[in-house]
Amino acid sequence: MPQLKPGDLFVAICDWNGVLQWMSTDGIRGKEGQPGWAYLCPEDAERVKTAVSRTVTLNERHVLEACADNGNRYRIWLWPIGTPELAVCSFNLLIPSEVGKLTVKEREFMRLLGAGEGIKGIATKMDVSINTAHTHMRRVREKLGLKSTHEAVAFAARFFAPLRNTDIRSPSVDAWSEAAVPAAAESRKKIKPVKRVRTAQR
């Protein structure tokens, strides 16, 4: 199978120790029986280990970005599954390596842009002037090699859009990356049960 390219997705399932049990692709170096962080840079490997541990033990969901030792960058979503053998499901997006050039503020800008915010809304949420928001747009375009604002919006929607709106809860990229997304049990509490309607039998 050909190697993955930016924008490609794959799913992986790990046991409670973070050891890969199944993957939807063989286009990456990670293989079944290896830790899910085997080829990540040391600092990012520790972050993924911690996130997997919290996913397993505290039933949390996590979203983070990690860099492999070959320069590939991934956005990773982690969910608990609930059994020791199949404990964590990860949804992985290969993102362009140029994303590594962005500053914390520029990443925050791109996440808000990817979530559908306009320049005025981004300026308000980032607590900066509209001129500063435009400066972020210009610098992001330069660093990512994007020719127009439309290309920047499309890039943000593809590589920075949250899986759901609750993924953007903090103005800090580190807090956003490390903070757990509410567990499924908490989400279920907000769902109102539907009353069953009995139908007359003939």
Secondary structure, DSSP 4 states (H G I P E B T S, - for coil): -PPP-TT-EEEEEE-TT-BEEEES-SSSS--TTSBTTTTB-HHHHHHHHHHHHHHHHH--EEEEEEEBTTS-EEEEEEEE-SSSSS-EEEEEEEE-GGGGG--HHHHHHHHHHHTT--HHHHHHHHT--HHHHHHHHHHHHHHHT--SHHHHHHHHHHHT--SSGGG---S-HHHHHHSEEPPHHHHHHTSPPPPP------
